[in-house]
Structure formats: C-alpha cells, structure tokens
Amino acid sequence: MTNAGIDSLHTFQALDENGEYRDIPLTGERPLTIYLDKREIVTLMTMGAQPELLTLGYLRNQGLVASIEDVIAVQVDWDVEAVAVTTRNQVSNIEAKLSKR
C-alpha cells in the first residue's frame, strides 16, 4: 500500500477589510478515480490526506471487498488522479453490484 497523502492547503492572496493583501490558507478537494482490478468504479472527491483508507473504506462499504485480506495492492497516482486496487480473486458479480448505483 502506498502512503500517498497530499497537502490540501493552498495559499491565496486576499484583500482584507483594511485594504491590505494577506496570504490566506484554503483547503481544496481533488478528484480520485477508483479502479478495482483494472475496472473503473467511481470518482470521489477528497482532500487527499489518506486516499488509501478512503478507497478501502468505500470498497468495503459498497460490498466490493469483504476484508483487507482480499486486497493485494493499493496504488495511488496523483498525476492521473487515480487509485488502483488489486485483489486476490477478482470480485464476483461486480456488474450486478455496480448496477444498483
């Protein structure tokens, strides 16, 4: 599993009530597309702190992965805004599970 958290804070200049410019930290979200065994599942918005845990939690919540032991690898690549999850045995009935969304 990668440890690919990113900083979601960005500094912007803002004009304050006194007419002076100040650097203001703001947080932002980024898209993260989840691929499960090379199949696109969903794109989530995240602040990026723990993308691996977000992904595993989503897959577990949706019934696509039963336990962490089913997962071989979780690889995050912010350059393409994606996370690839590889499982030991490809998820059975994935089409049926995804059709309910």
N, C-alpha and C positions, 0 to 999 in steps of 0.2 A: 504494500500500500504506500502510495506517495504521501508526502506531507506538504501539500501544495497550497496551503492557505496564503492569501494575499491581503495586503492592507487595503481597506475600503475607504480610508480617509484621503481626501484630496484637498489641497489648499487653493482657495479662490480669494481674489481681492474684492472687497465690498466697501461701499461708501457708507460710513456710519452717520449717526444723527448730528455730528459736529462737522460734517463735510470732509472728513479725513478718511483716507483709504487704509483699510486694515486687512491683514491676512486672516481668513476665516476657514477653519477646517470643516468640511462637509463630507458626509458619507454617501456612497453611491452603490447601486446594485449592478451586477453583471449577469448576463445570461450564461447558463451552463446546461448543455445538452447531454443527457444521459444515454449512453449506448450500452446495451446488455447483450453480450455475445455477438457483437457487431450489428445489432439491430437498434435503430433509433427508437427510444421510448418516449421521452418528454424533454422539454426545455423548461428549466426552473430559473427563477431569478434568485440571486444570492448576493450577500455582502462579501462572500468569499473566504470567511475565516476558517471554516472546516468543511471543504467541499466533499471530502471522502465520507464523513459522517452524515452529511446531508443526503448524499447519494444512497448510502446503505440504509438509512432510515426510510427514505422514500420507497426503495425497492422492497423493504420488509413490510412497510405499511400497506403497500399495494398487493402483497401476497406473491410477488415475483421471485423473492428469495426467502427461503424458510429460516435459514440460520447463517451465521458468519462462516461456518464450516463449509458451506456450499460455494463460497467465493474464493477464487484463486488469486485474483489481482484486481486492484482499483487504481487506475492511472489517470491523473488529471493533467490536461494540457490547456493552459490559459491562452496560448497563442491561437488556438482554434475554438476556445470556449467550450470544451467538451471533456467528459469523463467516460472512460471505457472500463466496463466491468466484465471480467471473465469468470465464468462459473465452472465447477467441476463437471456437471452434467447440464447441458442446455435446458433451459426452463421448458417444461412440458406445457402444452396448451396455451402458449403465450398469446396466440391470436385471440383465443376466447377471453383470456384475462384482459387484454387490451381493448377488446371491442366494447366492453362495458363502460368505457370512459367517454 
